[in-house]
């Protein structure tokens, strides 16, 4: 602000005034916080009709309930809506409204959002309203399984609203309460903790669970513990052994996921936030969550996991599963190779039953695998609960000489293609284009989808016609950089960090009718491809390097003191393109400065003359070298010179500052005034720190 109005004295307000303004602005927002909150949703829906929101007011026209879900959240539910987690343990704003996120699990086993809500209370009617809006948003498609805490009002609303959905309690919330409910002595008892967790997690039949539970209750005199008695009555709602018939219910075994979710949402919510600030934080959190998903998707589609066994079935699985699920499969396959064996087998009609031993099982339990050409099952039920074939099934499949996973062993939601794959057309030999611009734009668009940049490399000119007849486009990591050593005239090669000698390329040749044909296409890269966000940092994927209008706008906006982030948003909003990032703007401005280094001496001289015309007492001096190139600059305005007259008895001079892209040293002359405050008595930019330079300066 000071630069725009010509000095601090012209700003018109102080830092205290600015802080007071922010305080008053928050107070103003507080008076209409809910209206602005809902208006924001209306604006979002106007820009994108797929954005869904609904709200309800109480008798006093106060916000009672609100639910929202953007297009990405709705798409997430259409693909991964079989499992749904719903949590209301967050108090998020100064109105004591309850934040209730709907969360699922994608094919990378990462948490994803299906929408969110704010509730004024946790009554059954509020939950019924919310679940009805959720189903309306999702096209009346119900999840297979919904996981919540033990709230009775929520349970009642789920029974009324979801007709086919299975409802279960979150294990993390229950186990978190255990230490509180059993008391300090048992909480510190390692043997009790081990037995209780083993009973809950490792019981494989209902009879086994009930026997172990009764033994624990008896051994530790817990028969009068009302909470444990109640949890036993609700055992079918949370004990894993009772959930085995629900597909993928085994994911509930991972309490760390609920803990991670709780931590994720807990990081951006607190009871001091207004609605507007809360939504801003929520939106940032969703962006971070989705960026993690993009990185995982990129790694899965462009990376290759290491193969441990070399078996054909492992290589086949690596082409099917996302990395996270492949590593789970890989562990099971490895265990089948080193720890499992067939104890006995028996054929019956079209199937064969195998009894499998597992040396890594501490309980030495046998597993029963029933194999047929149309289906294979195991008594451990890992495939039913986790969606990944267990080590026992894999042992049998290997023994049957099967080199690829059968279709019945593949869970589509864990596959690479669980979501729609990006649509792009791949170049091919024989492809015809009308001109070189069309070729470059096509190959560059293909590169952007995959995650690399493109560079125009070499071409061949016909000696007869003088026209270009062959052209070559390469990955921007192709080749090496050349540099000339200081003490030698011989040219040497130096491999830069930005290059990897990548061989990916596209060759085209001109033929009759002035058309171009693809003669060679190498697809493979020797480096990891970039994520969607990082792809935009490649020079070929933003227009600032080739669009004169964009360059001109960048220069004007930056010259007006506007930051790179705002410049990027402004340029993208013009419709020129939507690929310019803040980093692109920063790079362009840096390059412009570098280009203008030779002219900066003239610019500085003109600026100093302008200042002297405004202030006749403004003093400056320039030191030039033998080629009339600027070396050093000293200046002092009238205020500095007057200060020196009054307070020049003691001067501090310091040359420890490197302040600019020309590597000139900034050296201020400072003193102390009658308020014991530092004052500037003049300043200099020095080319070097030799005796001659200092002599010039002090004179």
C-alpha positions, 0 to 999 in steps of 0.5 A: 500500500505504501508503494502505491500511494507514495509513502507511509504518510499517505497511506491514511491508516496504521497497523493498529487500524488494520487490525481493528478493521479485521476485527470489525470485518469478522464482527460484520461476517458474524452478523450474517455468517449463515446467510453468507454460508448458504449464499456460497453454496448457491453460487457454487451450484450456479457454476456447477449444477452437479453441486448439491446442497440442502438446508433447514431453518428452525422456527426463528429462521436460524440454521438448523441443518445443512448438507452439501456434496460437490461433483467429485464427492458424488462421483466418489459415491457412485464408484465406492459407495458400498462402504460408508463411514459416518461420524458426528464426534466433532464440535466445529464452530462457535455455534456448537453445530456438529460436523458430520462427514460422510467418508468412504474408501477408494481403490487406493485404500485412501479415505475419500469424502462423499459429502458433509453436514452441520447439525444443530443437534443429534436428535432422530429427526435431524438424522432422518432429514440428513440421511434422506437428503444424502440418499436424494443426492446420491440417486437413492442408491444405498450403501451396503454397509454403514459404520457409525458410533453407538448413538441411539438416535442415529441408529434409529434414523438409519433403521428408518431411512436405509432399507437395505443397508447393514449397520455396524458400530465403529470398532475404534470408538468402542476400543477407545472407551475400554480403558475408561470403562474397565478402570485404571487397574485393568487398563494397566494389566497387560495380560487383560489387554492381550486377552481382550483384544485377542477375543475381539479380533481373533475369534473365528466362530461365534462359539469361540468368541462367547467362550473367551468372553465369558472366561475374561468376565469371570477371571477379572470379576467383571460380571457387574460391569454394565458397559461390558454387559451392554456391549455383549448384547450388541456383539453382532453390531461390532465383533468381526466374527459376526460380520463375516457374511458382509462383503469387505467387512474385514476393513473394519478390523483396521481401527487405525483408519478411523483414528486417521480420519479422526485426526484428519478432520480434527486438524481443521475444526475447532469451536472458535470458527464461524461458518465461513472460516470453517468452510474455507478450512474444509475446502482446503482439507478436501483439496489436500485429500484429493491431491493425495489421491491424484498422487496415488493414482499417478503412481499406480498408472505410471509406476511398476512395483517390484516383483518378489517371486517371479511367478506369472500370477504375481506379474498378472496381479501387478497389472490388475491391482492398485499398488496398495492392494498389490502389496497386500496380495504380494505378501499373501503370495510370498507367505504361500511360498515359504510358510504354507503346505498341503496336508491332505486333499480329497476330490468330490465331483467337480471340486477338490478340498485341500487342508492347508497348514501354515507355519506362521500361524501361532495357533497352528490352525488348519484351513480348508480350501474348496477348489473348482474351476468356477469358484474357490473358497477358504475357511479363513474368509479373507477374500470375503472380508478383504477382497484379496485372495488369501495365501491358502487359496493362492497355494492351491491356485499355484498347485493347479498350474494357474498363471493368472488370477481367475475372475472370481478372485478379482474384486473390481473396486481394488483394481486400477480401472475402478475409476474411469481412466483418463481419455487420451489418444496415443500417437501411432506410426502412420498417423497423418497430420496437416501441419507441424503445429497440429503435430506439436499440439497433439503430442503435447496434449498426450504428454500432459495426460501422461505426465511429461513435457515435450520439446522440439528437438531437431529437423531436416531441411531439403537441399533441393526445396529448402523446406523442412521435410523431417521433424523430431519431438522428444520428452523434455528429459531427453539428452544432456546439457553442455557447459564450458569449464572455466579453466579449459577450452574443451567442451564437456558434457554434464548431466543435469538434474532436469535431464535423464537421457530419456528416449521417448520421442515422436518422428514425423516426415513430410510426404506428398500434398504437404502432409506429415506422417508419423514414422517413429514413436517411442512410448517408454520413458526411463524416469517417473512421470509427474503427477497432474499438478506437477505436470503443469510445471513443464514448460510445454504445458503453459502458454506463457512461453509462447503467448505474447498476450499472456507475457504482456499481461504478466508484465503489466500485472507484476509491475502493478505490484500484484503477486504471482498467485493472483496473476495466474488466476487472472490470466486463466480467467481471461480464457487464454488457457487454464494451465498457468500456475503461480510458479509459471509467473514467477519463472517468467518474471525471473527470466525477464529480469535476467534478460534486462540485466544489461539495461538495468544501469540505465533504468536505475540512472533514470529512476534516480534522476526522477527522484532528484527532480522531485527532491533537489536535496536527493543525492546519488552517485554511480561508479562505472567500469571502463566499459561504462557498465554500472558497478556501484550506486550510492544514494541519500535522500533529503531526510537522510542527509538532515538526519546525518547533520543532527545524529551523524556523530555515530555511524554503523556501516554493514556490508553483510547483505546479498539482496538482488539477482545481480549479487550486489552487496547492499550496505546501509549507513545507519545511526540512532536518533533522539528516540533511540531508534535506528535511522537510515543515513544513506545506502549503497549497492557495491559491485565488490568489497575492494579497497578501491570500491570502499574509497570511492564510496566513503568519498 
